[in-house]
Amino acid sequence: MSIPRNLSQLADNYDPTLNVLTNGANASSNGITLNATTVSVSYSIPTSYNGLSAGPVTVNAGITVTVQSGSTWVVV
């Protein structure tokens, strides 16, 4: 797995039409992957993508999470 060393490498993996940053695989050196407990920015999960959050998760007032047709968001 190649780890980006600068922002230009990250930019190569960003698709602004989908607002998605991609990478080959997520890995955790200590066995724990973290996510925030609060969604504070509106987000749309693109068609044919799925989202996963460890919960509970709170969506702030005035913020929306849109799950496009053919996609799923699961909070476990």
PDB file of N, CA, C, O and CB in Angstrom:
ATOM      1  N   MET A   1       0.849  -1.173   0.000  1.00  0.00           N
ATOM      2  CA  MET A   1       0.000   0.000   0.000  1.00  0.00           C
ATOM      3  C   MET A   1       0.889   1.228   0.000  1.00  0.00           C
ATOM      4  O   MET A   1       1.850   1.298   0.766  1.00  0.00           O
ATOM      5  CB  MET A   1      -0.963   0.002   1.215  1.00  0.00           C
ATOM      6  N   SER A   2       0.583   2.189  -0.842  1.00  0.00           N
ATOM      7  CA  SER A   2       1.327   3.432  -0.920  1.00  0.00           C
ATOM      8  C   SER A   2       0.663   4.484  -0.040  1.00  0.00           C
ATOM      9  O   SER A   2      -0.536   4.732  -0.170  1.00  0.00           O
ATOM     10  CB  SER A   2       1.424   3.920  -2.377  1.00  0.00           C
ATOM     11  N   ILE A   3       1.419   5.094   0.840  1.00  0.00           N
ATOM     12  CA  ILE A   3       0.890   6.131   1.711  1.00  0.00           C
ATOM     13  C   ILE A   3       1.272   7.481   1.122  1.00  0.00           C
ATOM     14  O   ILE A   3       2.456   7.748   0.920  1.00  0.00           O
ATOM     15  CB  ILE A   3       1.424   5.979   3.172  1.00  0.00           C
ATOM     16  N   PRO A   4       0.277   8.349   0.838  1.00  0.00           N
ATOM     17  CA  PRO A   4       0.592   9.663   0.265  1.00  0.00           C
ATOM     18  C   PRO A   4       1.512  10.449   1.187  1.00  0.00           C
ATOM     19  O   PRO A   4       1.296  10.508   2.398  1.00  0.00           O
ATOM     20  CB  PRO A   4      -0.695  10.462   0.003  1.00  0.00           C
ATOM     21  N   ARG A   5       2.535  11.047   0.604  1.00  0.00           N
ATOM     22  CA  ARG A   5       3.491  11.841   1.380  1.00  0.00           C
ATOM     23  C   ARG A   5       3.215  13.335   1.276  1.00  0.00           C
ATOM     24  O   ARG A   5       3.798  14.125   2.020  1.00  0.00           O
ATOM     25  CB  ARG A   5       4.907  11.551   0.917  1.00  0.00           C
ATOM     26  N   ASN A   6       2.337  13.730   0.367  1.00  0.00           N
ATOM     27  CA  ASN A   6       2.028  15.150   0.235  1.00  0.00           C
ATOM     28  C   ASN A   6       0.604  15.321  -0.287  1.00  0.00           C
ATOM     29  O   ASN A   6      -0.027  14.361  -0.728  1.00  0.00           O
ATOM     30  CB  ASN A   6       3.042  15.849  -0.705  1.00  0.00           C
ATOM     31  N   LEU A   7       0.117  16.540  -0.231  1.00  0.00           N
ATOM     32  CA  LEU A   7      -1.267  16.800  -0.634  1.00  0.00           C
ATOM     33  C   LEU A   7      -1.520  16.548  -2.110  1.00  0.00           C
ATOM     34  O   LEU A   7      -2.640  16.195  -2.480  1.00  0.00           O
ATOM     35  CB  LEU A   7      -1.634  18.214  -0.307  1.00  0.00           C
ATOM     36  N   SER A   8      -0.515  16.718  -2.970  1.00  0.00           N
ATOM     37  CA  SER A   8      -0.748  16.481  -4.397  1.00  0.00           C
ATOM     38  C   SER A   8      -1.059  15.012  -4.654  1.00  0.00           C
ATOM     39  O   SER A   8      -1.841  14.699  -5.553  1.00  0.00           O
ATOM     40  CB  SER A   8       0.475  16.918  -5.226  1.00  0.00           C
ATOM     41  N   GLN A   9      -0.464  14.105  -3.886  1.00  0.00           N
ATOM     42  CA  GLN A   9      -0.808  12.695  -4.039  1.00  0.00           C
ATOM     43  C   GLN A   9      -2.237  12.438  -3.587  1.00  0.00           C
ATOM     44  O   GLN A   9      -2.943  11.637  -4.199  1.00  0.00           O
ATOM     45  CB  GLN A   9       0.163  11.814  -3.249  1.00  0.00           C
ATOM     46  N   LEU A  10      -2.671  13.104  -2.526  1.00  0.00           N
ATOM     47  CA  LEU A  10      -4.063  12.964  -2.092  1.00  0.00           C
ATOM     48  C   LEU A  10      -5.006  13.504  -3.145  1.00  0.00           C
ATOM     49  O   LEU A  10      -6.050  12.909  -3.414  1.00  0.00           O
ATOM     50  CB  LEU A  10      -4.294  13.685  -0.760  1.00  0.00           C
ATOM     51  N   ALA A  11      -4.647  14.629  -3.744  1.00  0.00           N
ATOM     52  CA  ALA A  11      -5.498  15.239  -4.759  1.00  0.00           C
ATOM     53  C   ALA A  11      -5.698  14.316  -5.944  1.00  0.00           C
ATOM     54  O   ALA A  11      -6.749  14.353  -6.583  1.00  0.00           O
ATOM     55  CB  ALA A  11      -4.907  16.555  -5.223  1.00  0.00           C
ATOM     56  N   ASP A  12      -4.708  13.486  -6.252  1.00  0.00           N
ATOM     57  CA  ASP A  12      -4.836  12.534  -7.353  1.00  0.00           C
ATOM     58  C   ASP A  12      -5.927  11.510  -7.093  1.00  0.00           C
ATOM     59  O   ASP A  12      -6.439  10.902  -8.033  1.00  0.00           O
ATOM     60  CB  ASP A  12      -3.518  11.828  -7.589  1.00  0.00           C
ATOM     61  N   ASN A  13      -6.292  11.309  -5.820  1.00  0.00           N
ATOM     62  CA  ASN A  13      -7.301  10.325  -5.449  1.00  0.00           C
ATOM     63  C   ASN A  13      -8.658  10.961  -5.155  1.00  0.00           C
ATOM     64  O   ASN A  13      -9.579  10.267  -4.723  1.00  0.00           O
ATOM     65  CB  ASN A  13      -6.833   9.543  -4.247  1.00  0.00           C
ATOM     66  N   TYR A  14      -8.796  12.263  -5.380  1.00  0.00           N
ATOM     67  CA  TYR A  14     -10.044  12.966  -5.084  1.00  0.00           C
ATOM     68  C   TYR A  14     -10.855  13.179  -6.351  1.00  0.00           C
ATOM     69  O   TYR A  14     -10.348  13.693  -7.348  1.00  0.00           O
ATOM     70  CB  TYR A  14      -9.758  14.311  -4.409  1.00  0.00           C
ATOM     71  N   ASP A  15     -12.131  12.776  -6.301  1.00  0.00           N
ATOM     72  CA  ASP A  15     -13.044  12.980  -7.421  1.00  0.00           C
ATOM     73  C   ASP A  15     -14.047  14.058  -7.027  1.00  0.00           C
ATOM     74  O   ASP A  15     -15.000  13.768  -6.304  1.00  0.00           O
ATOM     75  CB  ASP A  15     -13.770  11.648  -7.817  1.00  0.00           C
ATOM     76  N   PRO A  16     -13.854  15.305  -7.489  1.00  0.00           N
ATOM     77  CA  PRO A  16     -14.754  16.384  -7.067  1.00  0.00           C
ATOM     78  C   PRO A  16     -16.178  16.226  -7.572  1.00  0.00           C
ATOM     79  O   PRO A  16     -17.091  16.815  -6.994  1.00  0.00           O
ATOM     80  CB  PRO A  16     -14.217  17.696  -7.532  1.00  0.00           C
ATOM     81  N   THR A  17     -16.401  15.458  -8.624  1.00  0.00           N
ATOM     82  CA  THR A  17     -17.768  15.262  -9.116  1.00  0.00           C
ATOM     83  C   THR A  17     -18.581  14.415  -8.151  1.00  0.00           C
ATOM     84  O   THR A  17     -19.802  14.558  -8.081  1.00  0.00           O
ATOM     85  CB  THR A  17     -17.752  14.608 -10.499  1.00  0.00           C
ATOM     86  N   LEU A  18     -17.917  13.527  -7.398  1.00  0.00           N
ATOM     87  CA  LEU A  18     -18.596  12.690  -6.408  1.00  0.00           C
ATOM     88  C   LEU A  18     -18.315  13.143  -4.978  1.00  0.00           C
ATOM     89  O   LEU A  18     -18.922  12.639  -4.033  1.00  0.00           O
ATOM     90  CB  LEU A  18     -18.175  11.241  -6.576  1.00  0.00           C
ATOM     91  N   ASN A  19     -17.384  14.105  -4.818  1.00  0.00           N
ATOM     92  CA  ASN A  19     -16.931  14.525  -3.502  1.00  0.00           C
ATOM     93  C   ASN A  19     -16.415  13.320  -2.716  1.00  0.00           C
ATOM     94  O   ASN A  19     -16.760  13.128  -1.550  1.00  0.00           O
ATOM     95  CB  ASN A  19     -18.068  15.228  -2.735  1.00  0.00           C
ATOM     96  N   VAL A  20     -15.576  12.506  -3.384  1.00  0.00           N
ATOM     97  CA  VAL A  20     -15.075  11.265  -2.797  1.00  0.00           C
ATOM     98  C   VAL A  20     -13.553  11.233  -2.889  1.00  0.00           C
ATOM     99  O   VAL A  20     -12.973  11.491  -3.944  1.00  0.00           O
ATOM    100  CB  VAL A  20     -15.691  10.030  -3.506  1.00  0.00           C
ATOM    101  N   LEU A  21     -12.922  10.913  -1.773  1.00  0.00           N
ATOM    102  CA  LEU A  21     -11.488  10.662  -1.736  1.00  0.00           C
ATOM    103  C   LEU A  21     -11.319   9.156  -1.656  1.00  0.00           C
ATOM    104  O   LEU A  21     -11.824   8.527  -0.726  1.00  0.00           O
ATOM    105  CB  LEU A  21     -10.786  11.397  -0.525  1.00  0.00           C
ATOM    106  N   THR A  22     -10.621   8.573  -2.608  1.00  0.00           N
ATOM    107  CA  THR A  22     -10.487   7.119  -2.641  1.00  0.00           C
ATOM    108  C   THR A  22      -9.085   6.688  -2.246  1.00  0.00           C
ATOM    109  O   THR A  22      -8.117   7.436  -2.385  1.00  0.00           O
ATOM    110  CB  THR A  22     -10.827   6.584  -4.028  1.00  0.00           C
ATOM    111  N   ASN A  23      -9.007   5.478  -1.757  1.00  0.00           N
ATOM    112  CA  ASN A  23      -7.726   4.840  -1.496  1.00  0.00           C
ATOM    113  C   ASN A  23      -7.914   3.346  -1.696  1.00  0.00           C
ATOM    114  O   ASN A  23      -9.039   2.851  -1.756  1.00  0.00           O
ATOM    115  CB  ASN A  23      -7.199   5.164  -0.055  1.00  0.00           C
ATOM    116  N   GLY A  24      -6.811   2.642  -1.797  1.00  0.00           N
ATOM    117  CA  GLY A  24      -6.879   1.208  -2.073  1.00  0.00           C
ATOM    118  C   GLY A  24      -7.529   0.421  -0.958  1.00  0.00           C
ATOM    119  O   GLY A  24      -8.333  -0.474  -1.217  1.00  0.00           O
ATOM    120  N   ALA A  25      -7.191   0.745   0.291  1.00  0.00           N
ATOM    121  CA  ALA A  25      -7.747   0.041   1.436  1.00  0.00           C
ATOM    122  C   ALA A  25      -7.500   0.863   2.686  1.00  0.00           C
ATOM    123  O   ALA A  25      -6.501   1.576   2.786  1.00  0.00           O
ATOM    124  CB  ALA A  25      -7.136  -1.372   1.576  1.00  0.00           C
ATOM    125  N   ASN A  26      -8.406   0.760   3.630  1.00  0.00           N
ATOM    126  CA  ASN A  26      -8.184   1.391   4.924  1.00  0.00           C
ATOM    127  C   ASN A  26      -7.472   0.399   5.813  1.00  0.00           C
ATOM    128  O   ASN A  26      -7.815  -0.783   5.837  1.00  0.00           O
ATOM    129  CB  ASN A  26      -9.517   1.864   5.569  1.00  0.00           C
ATOM    130  N   ALA A  27      -6.489   0.872   6.538  1.00  0.00           N
ATOM    131  CA  ALA A  27      -5.741   0.001   7.435  1.00  0.00           C
ATOM    132  C   ALA A  27      -5.518   0.722   8.755  1.00  0.00           C
ATOM    133  O   ALA A  27      -5.400   1.946   8.800  1.00  0.00           O
ATOM    134  CB  ALA A  27      -4.391  -0.424   6.803  1.00  0.00           C
ATOM    135  N   SER A  28      -5.464  -0.044   9.805  1.00  0.00           N
ATOM    136  CA  SER A  28      -5.212   0.503  11.122  1.00  0.00           C
ATOM    137  C   SER A  28      -4.082  -0.284  11.765  1.00  0.00           C
ATOM    138  O   SER A  28      -4.153  -1.507  11.878  1.00  0.00           O
ATOM    139  CB  SER A  28      -6.489   0.464  11.998  1.00  0.00           C
ATOM    140  N   SER A  29      -3.052   0.414  12.179  1.00  0.00           N
ATOM    141  CA  SER A  29      -1.904  -0.285  12.749  1.00  0.00           C
ATOM    142  C   SER A  29      -2.201  -0.870  14.123  1.00  0.00           C
ATOM    143  O   SER A  29      -1.512  -1.792  14.558  1.00  0.00           O
ATOM    144  CB  SER A  29      -0.726   0.651  12.842  1.00  0.00           C
ATOM    145  N   ASN A  30      -3.215  -0.349  14.814  1.00  0.00           N
ATOM    146  CA  ASN A  30      -3.520  -0.860  16.151  1.00  0.00           C
ATOM    147  C   ASN A  30      -4.827  -1.643  16.211  1.00  0.00           C
ATOM    148  O   ASN A  30      -5.261  -2.037  17.294  1.00  0.00           O
ATOM    149  CB  ASN A  30      -3.579   0.282  17.128  1.00  0.00           C
ATOM    150  N   GLY A  31      -5.456  -1.874  15.069  1.00  0.00           N
ATOM    151  CA  GLY A  31      -6.679  -2.666  15.036  1.00  0.00           C
ATOM    152  C   GLY A  31      -7.959  -1.882  15.276  1.00  0.00           C
ATOM    153  O   GLY A  31      -9.040  -2.470  15.331  1.00  0.00           O
ATOM    154  N   ILE A  32      -7.858  -0.570  15.418  1.00  0.00           N
ATOM    155  CA  ILE A  32      -9.036   0.256  15.666  1.00  0.00           C
ATOM    156  C   ILE A  32      -9.112   1.350  14.608  1.00  0.00           C
ATOM    157  O   ILE A  32      -8.154   2.093  14.396  1.00  0.00           O
ATOM    158  CB  ILE A  32      -8.996   0.871  17.092  1.00  0.00           C
ATOM    159  N   THR A  33     -10.259   1.437  13.950  1.00  0.00           N
ATOM    160  CA  THR A  33     -10.510   2.514  13.001  1.00  0.00           C
ATOM    161  C   THR A  33     -11.520   3.460  13.641  1.00  0.00           C
ATOM    162  O   THR A  33     -12.519   3.011  14.203  1.00  0.00           O
ATOM    163  CB  THR A  33     -11.031   1.963  11.621  1.00  0.00           C
ATOM    164  N   LEU A  34     -11.271   4.750  13.561  1.00  0.00           N
ATOM    165  CA  LEU A  34     -12.107   5.731  14.244  1.00  0.00           C
ATOM    166  C   LEU A  34     -12.983   6.508  13.278  1.00  0.00           C
ATOM    167  O   LEU A  34     -12.608   6.731  12.127  1.00  0.00           O
ATOM    168  CB  LEU A  34     -11.246   6.687  15.032  1.00  0.00           C
ATOM    169  N   ASN A  35     -14.166   6.924  13.758  1.00  0.00           N
ATOM    170  CA  ASN A  35     -14.984   7.908  13.058  1.00  0.00           C
ATOM    171  C   ASN A  35     -15.594   8.840  14.097  1.00  0.00           C
ATOM    172  O   ASN A  35     -15.776   8.460  15.254  1.00  0.00           O
ATOM    173  CB  ASN A  35     -16.094   7.218  12.193  1.00  0.00           C
ATOM    174  N   ALA A  36     -15.906  10.055  13.679  1.00  0.00           N
ATOM    175  CA  ALA A  36     -16.507  11.033  14.587  1.00  0.00           C
ATOM    176  C   ALA A  36     -17.897  10.562  15.003  1.00  0.00           C
ATOM    177  O   ALA A  36     -18.546   9.803  14.282  1.00  0.00           O
ATOM    178  CB  ALA A  36     -16.583  12.432  13.920  1.00  0.00           C
ATOM    179  N   THR A  37     -18.344  11.014  16.162  1.00  0.00           N
ATOM    180  CA  THR A  37     -19.681  10.653  16.643  1.00  0.00           C
ATOM    181  C   THR A  37     -20.740  11.642  16.182  1.00  0.00           C
ATOM    182  O   THR A  37     -21.932  11.435  16.409  1.00  0.00           O
ATOM    183  CB  THR A  37     -19.688  10.570  18.158  1.00  0.00           C
ATOM    184  N   THR A  38     -20.296  12.733  15.524  1.00  0.00           N
ATOM    185  CA  THR A  38     -21.224  13.758  15.058  1.00  0.00           C
ATOM    186  C   THR A  38     -20.951  14.085  13.595  1.00  0.00           C
ATOM    187  O   THR A  38     -19.806  14.316  13.205  1.00  0.00           O
ATOM    188  CB  THR A  38     -21.114  15.029  15.924  1.00  0.00           C
ATOM    189  N   VAL A  39     -22.013  14.104  12.786  1.00  0.00           N
ATOM    190  CA  VAL A  39     -21.916  14.569  11.402  1.00  0.00           C
ATOM    191  C   VAL A  39     -22.192  16.061  11.446  1.00  0.00           C
ATOM    192  O   VAL A  39     -23.302  16.482  11.772  1.00  0.00           O
ATOM    193  CB  VAL A  39     -22.927  13.807  10.433  1.00  0.00           C
ATOM    194  N   SER A  40     -21.178  16.868  11.117  1.00  0.00           N
ATOM    195  CA  SER A  40     -21.311  18.318  11.246  1.00  0.00           C
ATOM    196  C   SER A  40     -21.273  19.042   9.905  1.00  0.00           C
ATOM    197  O   SER A  40     -21.365  20.268   9.858  1.00  0.00           O
ATOM    198  CB  SER A  40     -20.220  18.851  12.133  1.00  0.00           C
ATOM    199  N   VAL A  41     -21.138  18.282   8.808  1.00  0.00           N
ATOM    200  CA  VAL A  41     -21.133  18.837   7.456  1.00  0.00           C
ATOM    201  C   VAL A  41     -22.050  17.968   6.604  1.00  0.00           C
ATOM    202  O   VAL A  41     -21.963  16.741   6.666  1.00  0.00           O
ATOM    203  CB  VAL A  41     -19.673  18.896   6.855  1.00  0.00           C
ATOM    204  N   SER A  42     -22.918  18.570   5.819  1.00  0.00           N
ATOM    205  CA  SER A  42     -23.806  17.793   4.946  1.00  0.00           C
ATOM    206  C   SER A  42     -22.988  16.927   4.007  1.00  0.00           C
ATOM    207  O   SER A  42     -21.933  17.336   3.522  1.00  0.00           O
ATOM    208  CB  SER A  42     -24.738  18.722   4.139  1.00  0.00           C
ATOM    209  N   TYR A  43     -23.487  15.729   3.757  1.00  0.00           N
ATOM    210  CA  TYR A  43     -22.749  14.767   2.942  1.00  0.00           C
ATOM    211  C   TYR A  43     -23.739  13.956   2.115  1.00  0.00           C
ATOM    212  O   TYR A  43     -24.852  13.671   2.558  1.00  0.00           O
ATOM    213  CB  TYR A  43     -21.874  13.834   3.829  1.00  0.00           C
ATOM    214  N   SER A  44     -23.322  13.591   0.916  1.00  0.00           N
ATOM    215  CA  SER A  44     -24.135  12.747   0.048  1.00  0.00           C
ATOM    216  C   SER A  44     -23.326  11.512  -0.321  1.00  0.00           C
ATOM    217  O   SER A  44     -22.221  11.612  -0.854  1.00  0.00           O
ATOM    218  CB  SER A  44     -24.591  13.519  -1.229  1.00  0.00           C
ATOM    219  N   ILE A  45     -23.891  10.352  -0.030  1.00  0.00           N
ATOM    220  CA  ILE A  45     -23.255   9.094  -0.428  1.00  0.00           C
ATOM    221  C   ILE A  45     -23.651   8.838  -1.874  1.00  0.00           C
ATOM    222  O   ILE A  45     -24.833   8.672  -2.173  1.00  0.00           O
ATOM    223  CB  ILE A  45     -23.679   7.890   0.513  1.00  0.00           C
ATOM    224  N   PRO A  46     -22.664   8.804  -2.781  1.00  0.00           N
ATOM    225  CA  PRO A  46     -22.976   8.678  -4.209  1.00  0.00           C
ATOM    226  C   PRO A  46     -23.609   7.329  -4.561  1.00  0.00           C
ATOM    227  O   PRO A  46     -23.457   6.345  -3.837  1.00  0.00           O
ATOM    228  CB  PRO A  46     -21.713   8.873  -5.029  1.00  0.00           C
ATOM    229  N   THR A  47     -24.309   7.310  -5.670  1.00  0.00           N
ATOM    230  CA  THR A  47     -24.890   6.077  -6.194  1.00  0.00           C
ATOM    231  C   THR A  47     -23.804   5.017  -6.334  1.00  0.00           C
ATOM    232  O   THR A  47     -22.694   5.307  -6.780  1.00  0.00           O
ATOM    233  CB  THR A  47     -25.584   6.330  -7.554  1.00  0.00           C
ATOM    234  N   SER A  48     -24.129   3.798  -5.954  1.00  0.00           N
ATOM    235  CA  SER A  48     -23.241   2.630  -6.038  1.00  0.00           C
ATOM    236  C   SER A  48     -22.118   2.642  -5.016  1.00  0.00           C
ATOM    237  O   SER A  48     -21.148   1.896  -5.153  1.00  0.00           O
ATOM    238  CB  SER A  48     -22.648   2.545  -7.409  1.00  0.00           C
ATOM    239  N   TYR A  49     -22.239   3.492  -3.978  1.00  0.00           N
ATOM    240  CA  TYR A  49     -21.308   3.481  -2.851  1.00  0.00           C
ATOM    241  C   TYR A  49     -22.100   3.203  -1.592  1.00  0.00           C
ATOM    242  O   TYR A  49     -23.301   3.469  -1.541  1.00  0.00           O
ATOM    243  CB  TYR A  49     -20.526   4.828  -2.737  1.00  0.00           C
ATOM    244  N   ASN A  50     -21.437   2.666  -0.568  1.00  0.00           N
ATOM    245  CA  ASN A  50     -22.055   2.438   0.723  1.00  0.00           C
ATOM    246  C   ASN A  50     -21.254   3.167   1.783  1.00  0.00           C
ATOM    247  O   ASN A  50     -20.052   3.383   1.632  1.00  0.00           O
ATOM    248  CB  ASN A  50     -22.148   0.929   1.039  1.00  0.00           C
ATOM    249  N   GLY A  51     -21.932   3.547   2.861  1.00  0.00           N
ATOM    250  CA  GLY A  51     -21.274   4.197   3.984  1.00  0.00           C
ATOM    251  C   GLY A  51     -21.423   3.361   5.232  1.00  0.00           C
ATOM    252  O   GLY A  51     -22.421   2.662   5.408  1.00  0.00           O
ATOM    253  N   LEU A  52     -20.420   3.432   6.109  1.00  0.00           N
ATOM    254  CA  LEU A  52     -20.435   2.670   7.360  1.00  0.00           C
ATOM    255  C   LEU A  52     -19.938   3.572   8.477  1.00  0.00           C
ATOM    256  O   LEU A  52     -18.886   4.199   8.354  1.00  0.00           O
ATOM    257  CB  LEU A  52     -19.558   1.378   7.254  1.00  0.00           C
ATOM    258  N   SER A  53     -20.690   3.636   9.561  1.00  0.00           N
ATOM    259  CA  SER A  53     -20.293   4.402  10.736  1.00  0.00           C
ATOM    260  C   SER A  53     -20.486   3.535  11.968  1.00  0.00           C
ATOM    261  O   SER A  53     -21.430   2.749  12.048  1.00  0.00           O
ATOM    262  CB  SER A  53     -21.106   5.723  10.851  1.00  0.00           C
ATOM    263  N   ALA A  54     -19.580   3.687  12.929  1.00  0.00           N
ATOM    264  CA  ALA A  54     -19.762   3.061  14.236  1.00  0.00           C
ATOM    265  C   ALA A  54     -20.511   4.071  15.093  1.00  0.00           C
ATOM    266  O   ALA A  54     -20.114   5.233  15.180  1.00  0.00           O
ATOM    267  CB  ALA A  54     -18.380   2.640  14.897  1.00  0.00           C
ATOM    268  N   GLY A  55     -21.587   3.631  15.721  1.00  0.00           N
ATOM    269  CA  GLY A  55     -22.453   4.561  16.420  1.00  0.00           C
ATOM    270  C   GLY A  55     -22.416   4.417  17.918  1.00  0.00           C
ATOM    271  O   GLY A  55     -21.687   3.592  18.468  1.00  0.00           O
ATOM    272  N   PRO A  56     -23.220   5.240  18.569  1.00  0.00           N
ATOM    273  CA  PRO A  56     -24.230   6.098  17.963  1.00  0.00           C
ATOM    274  C   PRO A  56     -23.608   7.291  17.237  1.00  0.00           C
ATOM    275  O   PRO A  56     -22.503   7.727  17.560  1.00  0.00           O
ATOM    276  CB  PRO A  56     -25.199   6.587  19.024  1.00  0.00           C
ATOM    277  N   VAL A  57     -24.344   7.809  16.250  1.00  0.00           N
ATOM    278  CA  VAL A  57     -23.924   8.954  15.459  1.00  0.00           C
ATOM    279  C   VAL A  57     -25.048   9.981  15.490  1.00  0.00           C
ATOM    280  O   VAL A  57     -26.212   9.643  15.276  1.00  0.00           O
ATOM    281  CB  VAL A  57     -23.573   8.538  13.992  1.00  0.00           C
ATOM    282  N   THR A  58     -24.698  11.225  15.754  1.00  0.00           N
ATOM    283  CA  THR A  58     -25.651  12.333  15.759  1.00  0.00           C
ATOM    284  C   THR A  58     -25.435  13.167  14.511  1.00  0.00           C
ATOM    285  O   THR A  58     -24.297  13.478  14.160  1.00  0.00           O
ATOM    286  CB  THR A  58     -25.502  13.205  17.039  1.00  0.00           C
ATOM    287  N   VAL A  59     -26.526  13.533  13.833  1.00  0.00           N
ATOM    288  CA  VAL A  59     -26.464  14.454  12.696  1.00  0.00           C
ATOM    289  C   VAL A  59     -26.922  15.809  13.223  1.00  0.00           C
ATOM    290  O   VAL A  59     -28.061  15.962  13.664  1.00  0.00           O
ATOM    291  CB  VAL A  59     -27.363  13.959  11.472  1.00  0.00           C
ATOM    292  N   ASN A  60     -26.018  16.797  13.174  1.00  0.00           N
ATOM    293  CA  ASN A  60     -26.341  18.124  13.704  1.00  0.00           C
ATOM    294  C   ASN A  60     -27.565  18.732  13.023  1.00  0.00           C
ATOM    295  O   ASN A  60     -27.885  18.397  11.882  1.00  0.00           O
ATOM    296  CB  ASN A  60     -25.149  19.055  13.542  1.00  0.00           C
ATOM    297  N   ALA A  61     -28.243  19.627  13.735  1.00  0.00           N
ATOM    298  CA  ALA A  61     -29.391  20.361  13.197  1.00  0.00           C
ATOM    299  C   ALA A  61     -28.963  21.128  11.951  1.00  0.00           C
ATOM    300  O   ALA A  61     -27.911  21.766  11.930  1.00  0.00           O
ATOM    301  CB  ALA A  61     -29.981  21.331  14.262  1.00  0.00           C
ATOM    302  N   GLY A  62     -29.795  21.058  10.913  1.00  0.00           N
ATOM    303  CA  GLY A  62     -29.514  21.762   9.669  1.00  0.00           C
ATOM    304  C   GLY A  62     -28.561  21.031   8.739  1.00  0.00           C
ATOM    305  O   GLY A  62     -28.283  21.506   7.638  1.00  0.00           O
ATOM    306  N   ILE A  63     -28.064  19.892   9.166  1.00  0.00           N
ATOM    307  CA  ILE A  63     -27.139  19.077   8.365  1.00  0.00           C
ATOM    308  C   ILE A  63     -27.922  17.894   7.796  1.00  0.00           C
ATOM    309  O   ILE A  63     -28.791  17.339   8.469  1.00  0.00           O
ATOM    310  CB  ILE A  63     -25.908  18.580   9.228  1.00  0.00           C
ATOM    311  N   THR A  64     -27.615  17.514   6.567  1.00  0.00           N
ATOM    312  CA  THR A  64     -28.291  16.366   5.957  1.00  0.00           C
ATOM    313  C   THR A  64     -27.265  15.346   5.479  1.00  0.00           C
ATOM    314  O   THR A  64     -26.171  15.693   5.035  1.00  0.00           O
ATOM    315  CB  THR A  64     -29.186  16.818   4.781  1.00  0.00           C
ATOM    316  N   VAL A  65     -27.647  14.093   5.584  1.00  0.00           N
ATOM    317  CA  VAL A  65     -26.900  12.998   4.974  1.00  0.00           C
ATOM    318  C   VAL A  65     -27.836  12.401   3.936  1.00  0.00           C
ATOM    319  O   VAL A  65     -28.885  11.850   4.272  1.00  0.00           O
ATOM    320  CB  VAL A  65     -26.419  11.914   6.047  1.00  0.00           C
ATOM    321  N   THR A  66     -27.451  12.513   2.680  1.00  0.00           N
ATOM    322  CA  THR A  66     -28.269  12.010   1.581  1.00  0.00           C
ATOM    323  C   THR A  66     -27.689  10.688   1.112  1.00  0.00           C
ATOM    324  O   THR A  66     -26.501  10.593   0.806  1.00  0.00           O
ATOM    325  CB  THR A  66     -28.338  13.034   0.408  1.00  0.00           C
ATOM    326  N   VAL A  67     -28.539   9.669   1.059  1.00  0.00           N
ATOM    327  CA  VAL A  67     -28.127   8.356   0.572  1.00  0.00           C
ATOM    328  C   VAL A  67     -28.787   8.159  -0.784  1.00  0.00           C
ATOM    329  O   VAL A  67     -29.999   7.963  -0.881  1.00  0.00           O
ATOM    330  CB  VAL A  67     -28.517   7.204   1.581  1.00  0.00           C
ATOM    331  N   GLN A  68     -27.973   8.214  -1.822  1.00  0.00           N
ATOM    332  CA  GLN A  68     -28.490   8.116  -3.187  1.00  0.00           C
ATOM    333  C   GLN A  68     -29.057   6.720  -3.463  1.00  0.00           C
ATOM    334  O   GLN A  68     -28.715   5.753  -2.782  1.00  0.00           O
ATOM    335  CB  GLN A  68     -27.382   8.447  -4.201  1.00  0.00           C
ATOM    336  N   SER A  69     -29.918   6.633  -4.459  1.00  0.00           N
ATOM    337  CA  SER A  69     -30.490   5.359  -4.889  1.00  0.00           C
ATOM    338  C   SER A  69     -29.375   4.378  -5.213  1.00  0.00           C
ATOM    339  O   SER A  69     -28.397   4.735  -5.871  1.00  0.00           O
ATOM    340  CB  SER A  69     -31.414   5.553  -6.114  1.00  0.00           C
ATOM    341  N   GLY A  70     -29.521   3.160  -4.758  1.00  0.00           N
ATOM    342  CA  GLY A  70     -28.510   2.142  -5.010  1.00  0.00           C
ATOM    343  C   GLY A  70     -27.371   2.148  -4.009  1.00  0.00           C
ATOM    344  O   GLY A  70     -26.386   1.427  -4.171  1.00  0.00           O
ATOM    345  N   SER A  71     -27.510   2.975  -2.963  1.00  0.00           N
ATOM    346  CA  SER A  71     -26.487   3.076  -1.929  1.00  0.00           C
ATOM    347  C   SER A  71     -27.099   2.796  -0.566  1.00  0.00           C
ATOM    348  O   SER A  71     -28.321   2.760  -0.421  1.00  0.00           O
ATOM    349  CB  SER A  71     -25.826   4.465  -1.947  1.00  0.00           C
ATOM    350  N   THR A  72     -26.240   2.596   0.439  1.00  0.00           N
ATOM    351  CA  THR A  72     -26.688   2.302   1.792  1.00  0.00           C
ATOM    352  C   THR A  72     -25.757   2.994   2.780  1.00  0.00           C
ATOM    353  O   THR A  72     -24.553   3.094   2.541  1.00  0.00           O
ATOM    354  CB  THR A  72     -26.730   0.768   2.047  1.00  0.00           C
ATOM    355  N   TRP A  73     -26.314   3.470   3.891  1.00  0.00           N
ATOM    356  CA  TRP A  73     -25.513   3.956   5.032  1.00  0.00           C
ATOM    357  C   TRP A  73     -25.911   3.122   6.232  1.00  0.00           C
ATOM    358  O   TRP A  73     -27.083   3.096   6.609  1.00  0.00           O
ATOM    359  CB  TRP A  73     -25.737   5.509   5.309  1.00  0.00           C
ATOM    360  N   VAL A  74     -24.959   2.445   6.832  1.00  0.00           N
ATOM    361  CA  VAL A  74     -25.225   1.580   7.972  1.00  0.00           C
ATOM    362  C   VAL A  74     -24.472   2.132   9.186  1.00  0.00           C
ATOM    363  O   VAL A  74     -23.283   2.442   9.106  1.00  0.00           O
ATOM    364  CB  VAL A  74     -24.804   0.103   7.669  1.00  0.00           C
ATOM    365  N   VAL A  75     -25.183   2.250  10.307  1.00  0.00           N
ATOM    366  CA  VAL A  75     -24.569   2.630  11.580  1.00  0.00           C
ATOM    367  C   VAL A  75     -24.641   1.411  12.473  1.00  0.00           C
ATOM    368  O   VAL A  75     -25.725   0.917  12.784  1.00  0.00           O
ATOM    369  CB  VAL A  75     -25.282   3.879  12.241  1.00  0.00           C
ATOM    370  N   VAL A  76     -23.473   0.926  12.885  1.00  0.00           N
ATOM    371  CA  VAL A  76     -23.429  -0.273  13.742  1.00  0.00           C
ATOM    372  C   VAL A  76     -23.017   0.085  15.145  1.00  0.00           C
ATOM    373  O   VAL A  76     -22.925  -0.792  16.004  1.00  0.00           O
ATOM    374  CB  VAL A  76     -22.468  -1.316  13.174  1.00  0.00           C
TER     375      VAL A  76
END
